[in-house]
Amino acid sequence: MLDVKTAFLLRITQTGTFSILLLAIWLHAPNQRHYLWFGLGFAGHALGLGLIATRNEIPDFISIQVANFISLSSFSFWVVGLARFDGRQPPRLFLLPALLWTAANLLPFVRAEFAYRFATYEIATSVGFVIMAFTVGKSAFSTIRYRQMLATVWILQAISGIVFAGLVIMLMPGGFPELTIKAHIGLVAIVGFVTAVVILAKMLMDQSEARLRELACTDPLTGALNRRGLSDAFEDMMRAGEKPAIALLLFDLDHFKQVNDRYGHQTGDLVLCEFARLCKSLLPQGTAFGRTGGEEFAAVLTVAEARDAALIAETARLAMAERKIPAGAVATSVTVSIGIAVATMAEATLDQLIKNADKALYRAKAQGRNRTAVTNGKRVVTMPLNRTDPLDDQADRQVAILKRLASAAGSDKS
């Protein structure tokens, strides 16, 4: 069995090493704040254990009250780290372990008796493990399997802490030398610590890999997919085959160079980001939306017929034309031209869809821009038509769009 000094040395070495590693990772990637909180938690735990190990060499107040307070404060850092890892605020009780220790030591009989202090510490750690298990259980990072495993380890440690606290009260030892179950406590603590760290490390690695995959498929300015991401999304849709047809919408912001020349590239970037946000909010769930280069964007989605894609495109076009974008002391508006290509699932290829959508986009721009054009076999149907349409002033834009589409289809057939 492990003696007390060996157990303390192992825990201090483990926690100190992980603290240095996690803080180094945070310094390399400062936006990943959860590494900072995890690192501070391990650093505090190592410091607290180190002070406890030097008892009889430093004042008792520091080696007992202060040391255990610092050690228990580590739970607060870990809980904050878990919450930040999930992009949430920490639970309100994240300071409870250290506060329990402080409150209990205000009682003279607890402060004066080793057994009561030790039991208080075990109960406080159990509370800390329960809070961490609860935080993980409410999180959405990693997989549910790993979250359940981690929560189970911490719940078992919490139960062990309560059991050890009860045994210490029954045995009432006067100090560590008289604590006959100290080896069991140390062994459970080390096994639980190593198991939890292994599971958490796996979660962090999986998240880092997922983040790298996301960066490889994402446009850094707008957060939309890049060409690779769109290609992957297209393949996924083809395999799923949820609807009979697939559509590709090609967007091109009209006269975008003039925006850059007149208002500067910062405003130009703002326009790109605003258009990306607009499309993400309007496009149906399951649509893959990406930036294909410069001021061009594309969306891939499954549809029942070409008319569905045209209705979605017109909704985005009208919304963009109405959007006011800050440009210094004034506000500007930008229109968009859209080319659409639709093919059945059995015949669709990404290259052909891009080619047909580009052809339709060229027609939309040639007929005055701020238009949507749809390839229909070898023909290209453009909306709105080159005429004054009183429907533009009606409140129900979608009804107007449907009427335009019907009119355009009829004129094309004639």
Order of alpha helices (4+ residues) and beta strands (2+ residues): alpha-alpha-alpha-alpha-alpha-alpha-alpha-alpha-alpha-beta-alpha-alpha-beta-beta-alpha-beta-beta-beta-alpha-beta-beta-alpha
